[in-house]
Every structure is written in structure tokens, then in C-alpha cells.
Amino acid sequence: MSPRICLFLVLCVAYHGLFPSNAVLAQQVTPAPLPTLQYASLIGDEPSRDATPGTQAEKDDDLDFLEKDIRELSQTRVNAPAMDIAVTSVSRQQSTIGRSPAAVFVITSEMIRRSGATCLPELLRMAPGVSVSKITSHAWAVGIRGGQSRFDKQLLVMIDGRSVYNPFFGGVYWDMQDLLLDDIERIEVIRGPGGTIWGANAVDGVINIMTKKASDTQGAYAMIGGGNYDKSVDAVRVGGSNGKGLSWRLWGKHFERGPGYLPGIGLAWDDWRAGHGGFRVDYDLDRCGVNKLTALGNYYGGNEGQESIRPVPVFPYSEIISEDMGFAGQSVLLRWDHTTDEDSDWSFQTYYDRCFRSQTVGNEMWTTMDFDFQHRFPLGRRHNVIWGLNYRQIHNYAPDGSFFLSFSPEQLSYTMFSGFIQDEIELAEDRWYLTAGTKLERNNFSGFEVQPSIRLLWTPDDRHSVWAAVSRAVSTPALYEENGTLNLGPFPAPVAPTFVRLNGTSDFKSEKLLAYEVGYRTQVTERFSWDLATYFHDYTDYHGFQLNNFFPEDTYWVLQSNWENHVTGRGYGVELSATWDVNERWRLWGFYCYQYMHWNADVYEQMIYADDINPLNQVRLQSSWKLSPRCDFDAVLRYVDNLSGLNVPKYVTMDLRLGWRPNESIEMALVGQNLLDSHHYEFGPEAYGLGATEVRRTVFGQMTWRH
């Protein structure tokens, strides 16, 4: 970035953010609708403005914003499309990015269409502050603000309000989460704690994946594609309506993905195939939006190759397991939304989720029953209150344990009950807002938990918002930390091969975060916007272990320990994203992220905690260009810093997508990913035995049909 641009940005913040001109304060800008300019103008729709191509008005509008005088810029009336993008996950109610006192990024349906991605984790690479590294063909390490790991307990992921948290190890089995990507309305990514609203495990961030209403997916849709890596991806969807407020859709998807690459060996044993299907029904009971019912269902099953190194209690004390692991699941969700008036509403939601995984080291099955109620209402002229209650019951069954991992008892049921309340106070009309609230939760593992937060928002005008927040969040123990027995090794020793045995304990407490955040976002002109967020995270009571007993067992020795809460850490970073619509047909956007983590862990705990298993720097630059009314071209350049703790070098890669629409119904696309080298590592072998494979250069073709 040139000194000229840096100087401009600093002056712009100081002059217009802290000391807005009288002209700006006097001229209230009418909020723009959701950004037609941001993407509609890039995908073949008619331009949203009245300027005729080639006229002086259009030429003046396309002047580079850097060439304008600062005072002239401050007095120019502009809309703020980037500030008016809708979000709901920050406060569990409808709001906008400009009115959100949090670091939030929205991945829109148009961004998804033009991404060339074929699965959910790949979409998350578009969000600043999110680290996505592929471990194998079907496993990812996903985290926010330095929490990157295969099982990240600090990240809460939801699909249409349904938590997909894995109770055995924490985090998400991403290979079991799949959707028809065309059905996704948007993905809201919140960096930083969300525990006040969403409860335990919303520590480093929240990812909320929301699908389109059934009324937005009417008619028929079909997709077929394939390539050298994603060998086949096929999907079909049909939707309809009775014309009396009832809309529905049915969908199905099947895919087969090839294996990754291993140096010196070639193709690995980690191919992946699965089938998914589901439905959605939306019913407007009054046909006026007062009472709305929603029902969603999902069914899936598949298998995948997995190669891992597991400890065994006999010579040679470890073995390489190559197997086809199976998985399956079903879920159903019901929601009733009632709107009293513009400022008051309530909703009730319940869902049932059942998941199953089968592998050599042991089977896992868990079922979840969840009930959730929330109510929003005004209190006086300046208070907007939202409160809610939640009850969740989880039943876990883990038979056929192994020397590597076993659970006792094999069956365990537990419940969680929680309530939250949050008040948004308008301190000064349309300028200052204070949001305070807390989550109170009772669970069977760590007992009673409190997760408060306080957030301050200043919006001097419609183009600027400054926010700051202090939050406390907790993550509850996973089952393996409570009632699991885990043997790691073998490790060389003078006497005999030695295993580290980690026993679960009922004394294990929750892991805690105290987070401090400050952010600023602005729409400089209608065509240029940027967003800056900084944070400092203080972690306490994180899980670790002390080796406290050493004894012989059969032909090997055991170093035994219980899980303990004694690890502390800190993290801080900067997340900067920007968007520039160069003209009606060309958009440039991207981000830079710096994230630093340091853990106060003992040497033998470095298998779990290491300061350098997350990328210190990440950069993404994307160009989205409408070559013609029927042809799109997207180019992405990504830089990810090295992970020295895993011996993974830094890498730069490029993705390209060319799309063509010969008519209104058909679109064809050619996608190339990881084009700058034939293969590279993104992550290393995880601490619990799963090996890593290299990501391959891929080419993929796709055709979609809509009617």
C-alpha cells in the first residue's frame, strides 16, 4: 500500500470519523437497499443507476476517489451499501453490518456462486480472520483468530439455527456437513466471542449458515460437474407452492472426491464419497407475515478413506490403519415465528439430530434434542430488550473402544439449560448505542457458567461506525476430557516403550476467554469501503496435563495423567478487509490478517499447544469481472504463512473461474484451483494420529440448469 493511500485513510478517519462536517451531519443519507451495486451489477443484471454509458455523469462517477479533495469528499452524498448488508447472528435479531458492534463478515449467495467451491469449508476461506487448512481430502482444520485445529471447541457452527457441535471431541466433523450450495442464502461469520447470545463454545467465533426460504427456490434446478479431483458432483432440486402461503422444496446431492497426494508414494488413501438430501417447508399462516412456520429435514450417509497411526499394546506397539470409515445422520427442525409489531416478536424452535460414525478405533453415536425460545420487545423509548431460554439433551454412545481411545461408561446422557438477556440502549438518537447482556448456563460437566458482554457503538453518520467490546466466554469440556481414556505413543524410553495415558476427570472445568475488541468500518464512497478490527484475547484454565505416575504394564510402561485446567495463553491480531467496485463490471476485494498466539504450556504439552501451528499472516485478493452480460471471470490469489510447529511451509496459490450463460436457464463454469504448484501441504498430522496429505492442483467443470 502506497504512502499516499495510507495518508489518505488516516486523514479520512480523523476528519470524517472523529469530526464529521456540519454538512454531513445535516444531510441524513437515506439507507440504501441491499447492495445492488455490490454484486448485481457484476452478474449480468441491469446497472442500478440511471447514467447512460459514455455520458459525462458516468465519467464523473467513475473518477478514482483518491483524486478528490478531502473536503469535497466529505460533502458528497453517497449511499452505504456495505453498511446496509443484513445480519442476524450478532444479536439474534435483524440488523445491519453498520449497526453491529462486532467483527462480522457476510458471505453472500452470489459470492458462493462465483467461488467455484464444492463444499462448505472451502467457502469459509473468503472470510477474514478465519483459518482453513485442509488436512486430508475430507478433513479440515478450521478456526477463528488462531484457534485452528481439526476439533476446535472454541468455534460454534450452526446451520439454520441447528448446532453441529461434536460432543465427543468438540468442534465440527466437516465431512458430515454438506448442503446444496445454491440453497445457501448467506453465511454470517462473527470473529470474537458470541457466548452472551449463543452460549458455551461460541468463544473465538460463530459461523451461522442460513439457507434460502422455500419461496426463493421455486421450480427445478439440476447441476452436474466433475474433474480430476472432484470426480463427480451431481445435484437436483425441485420447489413449489400452493399459492396460499405454503412453499416447499426437495433436494438431493451426490459427490465423489478423489484422494490427496503423498510425496514419494503418490495418491493417498483418503478418497471421499457421500449422498445428502433434504427438504424445507415454509408456511405463512396469515399470509401477512405475522405467524410463520418452518420445517427442515436432512439425511446423509457416506464413507471415506482414512489412514492413521494408532498405538497398540503389543510389539511393534503401533500400526498403520488404512480403512474406509462410514458415517450417517438425520435431523429435523421446526420453528414458529410470530411478529407482534415492528419492534416486538418471538420465536420457538426445536430440532432433533442423530449422527453416527464407524471406524476401527471405535464407533460413535450421538443424538441431540434441543428446545429454544426467544422474545424481543421495546422498553420505553430507548431500550430494545431480547431474552430467551434453551434446553438441550444429548445422549452419547461409544461402544467397541480400543487401546487408543475408550469411554467409560459407554453410554452417557446429559442436559444443558440456559437463559440469556440483552438490552440495546440508544444513548443518543441514531448516534450512540450501548449493548449489555449475559448468558447464564447450567451443564453437567462444569456446572454454572456466566458469559457477560458489553458493547459500545458510535455511528456519526450512515457511512461510519466505530465499536468496542469486552466479553467473557467459556467452552465446556468434551466427553474425552470427562470420561475418556486416551493412550498416546509409543515414546522411546530407556526401560521399555512408553505410552502417555490421559484419563478423563469429572473435576475438569470450563475453559475461559476474556476478550477486548475495537473496530472501525466505513463506506468512503459508494464504490469503496473498508473494515478494520483489532483484538486481544486472554485465555485461562485451558486443558493440559501433568505426568504424575509412571508404572509398568505388560511389556510396556505407562506415564499416566489426568486432564487439568492449568494452561494459559494470549492472542492478539488485526483484520483488515476492503472492497472497491472499480466500475459497474469489475470488483476488487480482499483482506489481510495478522494473528499471534502464545501458550504457557509445558514441553510435553506442545503436541496440543504450539505457538506456531497457526498462520501468522494471511492475505487474500480477489478480482470479480463481468467480461460481458453473459460471461464472468473470477481470480483469487491467496498467501498463507508457514506453520513451523507442523513443518508446513508458507504457500501462495491461485484459483480461477470462468462462467458463461448461453441463455437464461443454463450456466457453465470452468474452475481451476491451487494452480501455482502441483501439490502442497496446508496442515500437518494431528496430535491424535490422523496423517496429512498434500492438496493437489485441480480442474473442475460444472453445468447448472434452472427452470
C-alpha positions in Angstrom: 0.0 0.0 0.0 1.5 3.4 -1.1 2.2 6.2 1.4 -0.4 8.3 -0.4 -3.1 5.8 0.3 -2.1 5.3 3.9 -2.1 9.1 4.4 -5.5 9.4 2.8 -7.0 6.7 5.0 -5.6 8.2 8.2 -6.9 11.7 7.3 -10.3 10.3 6.3 -10.7 8.6 9.7 -9.6 11.7 11.6 -11.6 14.2 9.6 -14.8 12.4 8.9 -15.0 9.8 11.7 -14.0 11.8 14.8 -15.0 15.3 13.5 -17.8 14.9 10.9 -18.6 18.1 9.0 -21.7 20.0 9.6 -22.8 19.3 6.0 -22.7 15.6 6.6 -24.5 15.8 10.0 -27.2 18.0 8.5 -27.8 15.8 5.4 -29.0 12.5 6.6 -28.5 10.0 3.9 -31.3 7.6 3.2 -30.1 4.0 3.8 -29.6 2.1 0.6 -31.3 -1.2 -0.1 -29.2 -4.3 0.0 -26.3 -3.7 -2.4 -27.4 -4.0 -6.0 -24.2 -2.2 -7.0 -22.1 -4.6 -4.9 -22.9 -7.7 -6.9 -26.0 -7.3 -9.1 -24.0 -5.1 -11.5 -21.4 -7.8 -11.7 -23.5 -10.8 -12.7 -25.4 -9.6 -15.7 -28.3 -7.6 -14.2 -29.0 -4.1 -15.5 -27.0 -1.3 -13.8 -28.7 0.1 -10.8 -28.1 3.7 -11.8 -29.6 5.9 -14.5 -26.3 7.1 -16.0 -26.1 6.4 -19.7 -22.8 4.8 -20.8 -20.4 7.4 -22.1 -22.2 10.4 -20.6 -20.3 13.0 -18.6 -22.3 11.9 -15.5 -20.9 8.4 -15.7 -17.4 9.6 -16.3 -17.5 11.9 -13.3 -18.9 9.0 -11.2 -16.1 6.7 -12.2 -13.4 9.1 -11.0 -10.9 7.5 -8.7 -11.8 8.5 -5.1 -8.2 9.3 -4.4 -8.3 12.2 -6.8 -11.0 14.0 -4.9 -10.3 16.8 -2.3 -11.0 15.6 1.2 -13.5 18.4 1.9 -15.2 17.7 -1.4 -15.4 14.0 -0.5 -16.9 14.8 2.9 -19.7 16.8 1.4 -20.5 14.2 -1.3 -23.8 12.4 -0.7 -23.3 8.7 -1.1 -25.2 5.6 -0.2 -23.6 3.0 2.0 -24.3 -0.5 0.6 -21.6 -2.2 2.5 -23.0 -0.9 5.8 -26.6 -2.0 5.0 -25.9 -5.7 4.4 -28.3 -7.7 6.7 -27.1 -9.7 9.6 -28.9 -11.6 12.4 -26.2 -13.6 14.2 -24.7 -10.7 16.3 -27.8 -10.1 18.4 -30.3 -12.8 17.2 -32.4 -10.2 15.5 -32.4 -8.4 12.2 -29.8 -5.7 11.9 -27.1 -4.5 9.5 -23.3 -4.6 9.4 -23.2 -0.8 10.1 -25.3 -1.3 13.2 -23.3 -4.3 14.5 -20.8 -3.7 17.4 -18.8 -6.8 16.4 -16.4 -8.1 13.8 -18.8 -9.6 11.3 -18.4 -10.7 7.7 -21.2 -11.9 5.3 -20.6 -14.4 2.5 -23.4 -13.8 0.1 -25.1 -16.3 -2.2 -23.5 -14.5 -5.2 -20.1 -14.9 -3.7 -20.8 -18.6 -3.2 -21.9 -19.0 -6.8 -18.7 -17.4 -8.1 -16.3 -19.1 -5.7 -16.0 -22.4 -7.5 -16.1 -24.2 -4.2 -17.8 -27.6 -3.9 -18.0 -27.9 -0.1 -18.7 -25.8 3.0 -15.2 -25.4 4.5 -13.8 -24.1 1.2 -16.3 -21.2 1.3 -15.0 -20.1 4.7 -11.7 -19.1 3.1 -13.4 -15.9 1.9 -13.9 -14.6 5.5 -11.2 -12.5 7.1 -9.8 -13.9 10.4 -10.8 -17.5 9.5 -8.0 -20.0 9.1 -9.0 -23.0 6.8 -6.4 -25.7 6.2 -7.0 -29.0 4.5 -5.6 -32.0 6.4 -6.8 -34.7 4.1 -9.3 -34.9 1.2 -12.2 -34.9 3.7 -10.8 -33.3 6.9 -10.1 -29.7 7.6 -8.6 -27.6 10.4 -10.9 -24.6 10.8 -10.5 -21.9 13.4 -11.0 -18.2 14.0 -8.3 -15.9 15.4 -5.7 -18.5 15.8 -7.8 -21.4 17.0 -7.1 -23.6 14.0 -7.4 -27.3 14.7 -9.5 -30.3 13.5 -11.5 -30.3 16.7 -11.8 -26.6 17.7 -14.0 -26.5 20.9 -13.9 -22.7 20.8 -15.8 -22.3 17.5 -19.6 -22.6 17.3 -21.1 -23.6 13.9 -24.8 -23.6 13.1 -26.9 -24.5 10.1 -30.3 -22.8 10.1 -30.1 -22.4 13.9 -29.1 -26.0 14.5 -25.7 -26.5 16.2 -23.5 -29.1 14.6 -21.1 -29.4 17.5 -19.5 -32.8 18.1 -19.8 -33.7 21.8 -17.1 -36.4 21.8 -14.1 -34.3 20.8 -15.6 -30.8 20.4 -15.5 -28.9 17.1 -17.1 -30.0 13.9 -16.9 -33.1 11.7 -16.9 -31.0 8.4 -17.1 -34.2 6.3 -20.6 -34.7 7.7 -21.8 -31.2 7.0 -23.0 -30.6 3.4 -25.7 -28.7 1.6 -26.7 -27.8 -1.9 -24.6 -24.7 -2.1 -27.1 -23.0 -4.3 -29.6 -23.2 -1.4 -27.4 -21.1 0.9 -28.7 -17.5 1.3 -25.7 -16.3 3.3 -23.0 -17.3 5.8 -22.5 -14.9 8.7 -19.1 -15.2 10.3 -18.6 -13.5 13.6 -15.0 -13.2 14.8 -14.8 -12.9 18.6 -16.9 -14.2 21.4 -20.7 -14.8 21.0 -21.3 -16.6 24.2 -23.7 -13.9 25.6 -26.2 -14.8 22.9 -25.3 -18.3 21.7 -23.9 -19.9 24.9 -20.9 -22.3 25.5 -18.3 -22.9 22.8 -19.0 -19.6 21.0 -15.6 -18.5 22.2 -13.4 -17.5 19.3 -16.3 -17.0 16.9 -19.6 -18.1 15.4 -20.4 -19.3 11.9 -24.1 -19.3 11.1 -25.0 -20.9 7.7 -28.6 -19.9 6.6 -30.4 -21.4 3.7 -32.9 -19.7 1.4 -36.6 -19.7 2.0 -38.5 -22.2 0.0 -40.2 -19.4 -1.9 -36.8 -18.4 -3.2 -36.1 -21.8 -4.7 -39.2 -22.5 -6.8 -39.1 -24.5 -10.0 -36.5 -27.1 -11.0 -32.7 -27.0 -10.6 -30.1 -29.5 -11.7 -26.3 -29.5 -11.5 -23.6 -31.8 -12.9 -19.9 -31.5 -12.7 -16.6 -33.3 -12.4 -12.8 -33.1 -12.7 -9.5 -34.7 -11.8 -10.1 -34.3 -8.0 -13.9 -33.7 -7.5 -14.6 -36.6 -9.8 -18.4 -36.1 -9.8 -20.8 -33.7 -8.1 -24.4 -34.1 -9.0 -27.5 -32.4 -7.5 -31.1 -31.8 -8.2 -33.8 -29.7 -6.5 -37.5 -29.1 -7.1 -39.7 -26.5 -5.4 -43.3 -25.5 -5.5 -46.1 -23.5 -3.8 -49.8 -23.9 -3.3 -50.4 -20.1 -3.8 -51.8 -19.8 -0.3 -48.7 -19.1 1.7 -47.2 -22.6 1.6 -43.8 -23.1 -0.2 -41.6 -26.2 -0.3 -38.5 -27.7 -1.8 -36.9 -31.1 -2.0 -33.2 -31.6 -2.9 -30.6 -34.3 -3.3 -26.8 -34.3 -3.8 -24.2 -36.9 -4.5 -20.4 -36.4 -4.9 -17.2 -38.4 -5.2 -13.9 -36.8 -4.4 -10.5 -38.4 -5.2 -7.5 -38.8 -2.8 -4.8 -36.3 -1.9 -1.1 -36.7 -2.6 1.7 -38.2 -0.5 5.3 -37.4 -1.5 7.2 -40.5 -2.7 4.0 -42.5 -2.7 1.6 -40.8 -5.0 -2.2 -40.9 -4.4 -3.1 -41.4 -0.8 -5.9 -43.4 0.9 -8.3 -40.6 1.7 -10.9 -40.5 -1.1 -14.4 -39.4 -0.1 -18.0 -40.1 -1.3 -21.4 -39.3 0.1 -25.0 -38.6 -0.6 -27.2 -35.9 1.0 -30.8 -35.0 0.7 -33.4 -32.9 2.5 -36.5 -30.7 2.4 -37.7 -27.3 3.5 -41.3 -26.1 4.0 -42.3 -22.5 4.8 -45.9 -21.7 5.7 -47.2 -18.1 6.2 -50.3 -19.0 8.2 -51.8 -15.5 7.9 -50.4 -14.7 4.5 -49.2 -11.4 6.0 -46.0 -12.5 7.9 -47.5 -12.5 11.4 -47.2 -16.2 12.0 -44.7 -18.3 10.0 -43.9 -22.0 10.4 -40.7 -23.5 9.0 -39.8 -27.2 8.8 -36.4 -28.5 7.6 -35.1 -32.1 7.3 -31.8 -33.6 6.3 -30.5 -37.1 5.7 -26.9 -38.1 4.6 -24.6 -41.1 4.5 -21.2 -41.8 3.1 -17.7 -43.3 3.5 -14.1 -42.1 3.2 -10.7 -43.5 3.2 -8.6 -42.9 6.3 -5.1 -43.7 7.1 -3.7 -43.2 10.6 -1.1 -44.4 13.0 -2.5 -45.9 16.2 -0.9 -47.3 19.3 -1.3 -51.0 20.2 -0.3 -52.8 23.4 1.9 -55.4 21.6 5.0 -55.3 19.6 5.7 -53.2 17.5 3.4 -51.1 19.7 1.9 -49.1 16.7 0.3 -49.9 13.5 -0.8 -48.1 10.3 -4.6 -48.4 9.8 -6.0 -48.0 6.3 -9.8 -48.2 6.4 -13.0 -47.0 4.8 -14.8 -45.2 7.6 -18.6 -44.8 7.4 -20.8 -42.0 8.6 -24.5 -41.2 8.5 -27.0 -38.8 10.1 -30.5 -37.4 10.1 -32.0 -34.2 11.5 -35.4 -32.4 11.6 -36.1 -28.8 12.7 -39.3 -27.0 13.4 -39.6 -23.2 14.0 -42.6 -20.9 14.7 -42.0 -17.1 14.3 -44.6 -14.6 15.5 -44.4 -10.9 14.8 -46.4 -8.6 17.1 -45.3 -5.4 15.5 -42.2 -3.8 14.0 -40.4 -3.8 17.4 -41.7 -6.9 19.0 -41.6 -10.6 18.1 -41.0 -14.1 19.5 -39.9 -17.5 18.1 -39.9 -21.1 19.3 -37.6 -23.7 17.7 -36.9 -27.3 18.3 -34.7 -29.8 16.5 -33.7 -33.4 16.7 -30.3 -34.5 15.4 -28.8 -38.1 15.1 -25.2 -38.8 14.0 -23.2 -42.0 13.6 -19.5 -42.7 12.7 -17.9 -46.2 12.4 -14.2 -46.8 12.4 -11.6 -49.2 13.7 -10.7 -47.3 16.8 -14.3 -47.2 18.0 -17.8 -46.2 17.0 -19.6 -43.0 17.9 -23.2 -42.2 18.0 -24.9 -39.1 19.5 -28.4 -37.7 19.4 -29.4 -34.2 20.3 -32.8 -32.8 21.3 -33.0 -29.0 21.6 -35.7 -26.5 22.5 -35.2 -22.8 22.1 -37.4 -19.8 22.8 -36.6 -16.1 22.4 -38.6 -12.9 22.7 -37.8 -9.3 21.6 -39.7 -6.2 22.8 -39.1 -2.5 23.4 -38.8 -1.0 26.9 -39.5 2.7 26.9 -38.2 4.8 24.0 -34.5 3.9 24.2 -34.4 0.2 25.2 -34.6 -2.8 22.9 -34.6 -6.0 25.0 -34.2 -9.6 23.8 -34.2 -12.6 26.1 -34.5 -16.3 25.7 -34.4 -19.8 27.2 -32.8 -23.0 25.9 -32.9 -26.7 26.9 -30.7 -29.3 25.3 -30.4 -33.0 26.0 -27.6 -35.1 24.4 -27.2 -38.9 24.5 -23.9 -40.4 23.6 -23.0 -44.0 22.8 -19.4 -45.1 22.2 -19.1 -48.9 22.0 -16.2 -51.0 20.8 -13.4 -48.9 22.3 -9.8 -49.6 21.5 -6.4 -49.3 23.3 -6.1 -45.9 21.7 -9.4 -44.5 22.9 -12.2 -45.8 25.1 -15.1 -44.3 27.0 -16.4 -45.4 30.4 -19.4 -45.6 30.7 -20.1 -46.3 27.0 -23.4 -44.6 27.3 -23.9 -41.2 28.8 -26.8 -38.7 28.7 -26.6 -35.1 30.0 -28.6 -31.9 29.8 -27.9 -28.2 29.5 -30.3 -25.4 30.5 -29.5 -21.8 29.8 -31.1 -18.3 29.6 -29.9 -15.0 28.2 -31.0 -11.4 28.3 -29.5 -8.5 26.3 -30.5 -4.8 26.2 -29.6 -2.4 23.4 -29.8 1.2 24.8 -29.9 4.2 22.5 -27.8 6.7 24.4 -28.0 9.4 21.7 -30.5 9.2 18.8 -29.0 7.5 15.8 -25.5 8.0 17.2 -24.5 6.1 20.4 -25.7 2.6 21.3 -24.7 0.6 24.4 -25.5 -3.2 24.4 -25.2 -5.1 27.6 -26.2 -8.7 28.4 -25.3 -12.0 29.8 -25.8 -15.8 29.3 -26.5 -18.0 32.3 -25.9 -21.7 31.7 -26.0 -24.9 33.7 -24.4 -28.1 32.4 -23.5 -31.5 33.8 -19.7 -31.0 33.3 -18.6 -27.6 34.6 -21.7 -26.6 36.5 -23.0 -23.0 36.4 -21.5 -20.6 33.9 -21.8 -16.8 33.3 -20.9 -15.2 30.0 -21.5 -11.4 30.1 -20.5 -8.8 27.5 -20.8 -5.1 27.0 -20.5 -3.4 23.6 -20.4 0.3 22.6 -21.3 1.5 19.1 -20.9 5.1 17.6 -22.4 5.9 14.2 -21.5 9.6 13.5 -23.3 9.2 10.1 -24.6 6.5 7.8 -21.1 5.9 6.4 -19.1 5.3 9.5 -19.3 3.1 12.6 -16.8 2.7 15.5 -17.3 0.0 18.1 -15.6 -1.6 21.1 -16.5 -4.6 23.2 -15.4 -6.5 26.3 -16.7 -10.1 26.6 -16.3 -13.3 28.6 -16.9 -16.7 27.0 -16.4 -20.3 28.0 -16.1 -23.7 26.3 -17.5 -26.7 28.2 -15.4 -30.0 28.3 -15.7 -32.5 25.6 -16.5 -36.1 26.5 -13.0 -37.4 26.1 -11.9 -35.0 28.8 -14.6 -36.2 31.2 -14.8 -39.9 30.8 -12.3 -41.0 28.1 -9.0 -42.9 28.3 -6.5 -41.9 25.7 -3.2 -43.6 25.0 -0.6 -41.7 23.0 2.7 -43.0 21.8 4.7 -45.1 21.9 7.6 -42.9 23.0 11.2 -44.1 23.3 12.4 -44.7 26.9 15.5 -46.3 28.5 13.5 -49.2 30.1 10.8 -50.1 27.5 8.4 -48.4 25.1 6.3 -45.9 27.0 2.7 -44.6 26.4 1.3 -41.4 27.8 -2.1 -42.2 29.2 -4.6 -39.3 29.6 -7.6 -40.1 31.8 -10.8 -38.0 31.8 -11.8 -36.5 35.1 -15.1 -35.1 36.5 -13.1 -32.3 38.1 -12.4 -30.7 34.7 -13.6 -27.1 34.5 -14.6 -24.9 31.6 -12.0 -23.1 29.5 -12.4 -19.3 29.7 -11.7 -16.3 27.5 -11.7 -12.6 28.3 -11.7 -10.7 25.0 -11.1 -7.0 24.2 -12.1 -5.7 20.8 -12.1 -2.4 18.9 -13.3 -1.9 15.3 -14.0 0.7 12.7 -15.8 0.4 9.3 -16.6 3.0 6.7 -18.1 3.4 3.3 -15.7 6.0 1.8 -17.6 6.3 -1.4 -20.4 4.3 -3.0 -17.7 2.2 -4.6 -15.1 1.8 -1.8 -15.4 0.5 1.7 -13.1 -1.0 4.3 -13.4 -2.6 7.7 -10.8 -2.9 10.5 -11.0 -5.0 13.6 -8.4 -5.5 16.3 -8.5 -7.8 19.4 -6.7 -9.0 22.5 -7.7 -12.4 23.9 -6.7 -13.6 27.4 -7.2 -17.4 27.8 -7.3 -19.1 31.2 -8.0 -22.6 32.5 -7.3 -24.4 29.2 -6.8 -28.1 29.2 -3.4 -29.6 29.9 -1.9 -32.5 31.8 0.8 -33.2 34.4 2.7 -36.5 34.2 2.1 -37.8 37.7 2.5 -41.6 37.7 5.0 -44.0 36.0 4.4 -47.7 36.1 4.9 -50.9 34.1 2.0 -52.6 32.3 2.5 -55.9 30.4 5.5 -55.3 28.1 5.4 -51.5 28.1 5.4 -48.7 30.6 2.8 -46.0 31.2 3.1 -42.3 32.1 -0.3 -41.5 33.5 -2.1 -38.2 34.0 -5.5 -36.7 34.3 -6.6 -33.7 32.3 -6.1 -30.5 34.2 -7.0 -26.8 33.8 -3.7 -25.0 34.1 -2.7 -23.7 30.6 -3.0 -20.0 29.9 -2.4 -18.1 26.8 -2.9 -14.8 24.9 -3.6 -13.8 21.4 -3.9 -10.6 19.5 -4.3 -9.5 15.9 -5.5 -7.2 13.2 -8.1 -8.0 10.5 -8.4 -5.5 7.6 -10.8 -6.1 4.7 -11.7 -3.8 1.8 -13.9 -3.7 -1.3 -13.6 -1.5 -4.4 -16.1 -1.5 -7.2 -13.8 -0.1 -9.9 -16.8 0.2 -12.3 -20.1 -1.4 -12.9 -18.5 -4.6 -14.2 -15.4 -5.0 -12.1 -14.9 -5.5 -8.3 -11.7 -5.9 -6.3 -11.9 -7.1 -2.7 -9.7 -8.9 -0.2 -8.2 -8.9 3.3 -5.1 -9.0 5.3 -5.0 -10.7 8.7 -2.3 -10.9 11.4 -2.9 -13.3 14.3 -0.5 -14.1 17.1 -0.9 -16.8 19.7 1.3 -17.8 22.7 0.5 -20.6 25.1 2.1 -21.1 28.6 2.3 -24.9 28.2 4.9 -27.4 29.3 7.2 -29.0 26.8 5.3 -32.3 26.6 2.1 -30.4 26.0 3.4 -29.0 22.8 1.6 -31.8 21.0 -1.6 -29.9 21.8 -0.4 -26.3 22.2 2.2 -24.7 20.0 2.6 -21.1 19.2 3.4 -21.7 15.5 0.6 -24.1 14.3 -1.4 -21.2 13.0 -0.5 -18.8 10.1 0.8 -15.5 11.5 -0.1 -13.7 8.2 -2.8 -14.3 5.7 -3.7 -12.4 2.5 -6.5 -12.8 0.0 -7.1 -10.8 -3.1 -10.0 -11.4 -5.5 -11.0 -9.9 -8.8 -14.6 -10.4 -9.9 -15.1 -9.2 -13.5 -18.1 -9.3 -15.8 -16.5 -9.7 -19.2 -19.9 -9.4 -20.9 -23.5 -9.6 -19.9 -23.2 -13.5 -20.1 -19.6 -14.1 -19.1 -17.9 -13.8 -15.6 -14.3 -14.2 -14.7 -13.0 -14.5 -11.1 -9.4 -14.7 -10.0 -8.2 -15.3 -6.4 -4.7 -15.0 -5.1 -4.0 -16.4 -1.6 -1.0 -16.2 0.7 -0.8 -18.3 3.9 2.2 -18.1 6.3 4.2 -21.1 7.3 3.2 -23.4 10.2 6.7 -24.0 11.6 5.3 -26.1 14.5 4.0 -28.6 11.9 6.8 -28.2 9.5 4.4 -26.8 6.9 6.0 -24.1 4.6 4.2 -20.9 3.6 2.4 -21.0 0.2 0.9 -18.8 -2.4 -1.9 -20.2 -4.6 -4.3 -19.0 -7.3 -7.8 -20.1 -8.1 -9.6 -19.1 -11.4 -13.2 -19.4 -12.5 -14.7 -18.7 -15.9 -18.5 -18.8 -16.1 -20.8 -18.5 -19.2 -24.5 -18.3 -19.5 -25.7 -19.1 -23.1 -29.3 -18.4 -22.0 -31.4 -17.6 -19.0 -31.6 -21.3 -17.8 -28.1 -22.6 -18.3 -24.7 -21.7 -16.8 -21.4 -23.4 -17.5 -18.3 -22.9 -15.5 -14.6 -24.0 -15.6 -12.7 -23.8 -12.3 -9.0 -24.2 -11.6 -7.8 -24.4 -8.0 -4.3 -24.4 -6.4 -2.8 -23.6 -9.8 0.6 -22.3 -8.9 2.0 -25.8 -7.9 1.2 -29.4 -8.4 0.6 -30.1 -4.7 1.5 -28.7 -1.3 0.7 -29.2 2.4 -1.7 -27.0 4.2 -1.5 -28.7 7.6 0.5 -31.4 9.4 -0.5 -34.7 11.1 -2.8 -34.0 14.0 -1.8 -34.9 17.6 -4.2 -37.9 17.8 -2.9 -39.9 14.9 -4.6 -38.7 11.7 -2.0 -38.2 8.9 -2.0 -35.3 6.5 -1.9 -35.4 2.7 -1.0 -32.7 0.2 -3.5 -30.6 -1.6 -3.5 -31.2 -5.4 -3.9 -28.9 -8.3 -7.4 -29.4 -9.6 -9.5 -28.6 -12.6 -13.3 -28.8 -12.4 -16.2 -28.3 -14.9 -19.8 -27.7 -14.0 -23.1 -27.0 -15.7 -26.3 -25.9 -14.0 -29.9 -25.7 -15.3 -32.8 -23.8 -13.8 -36.4 -23.8 -14.9 
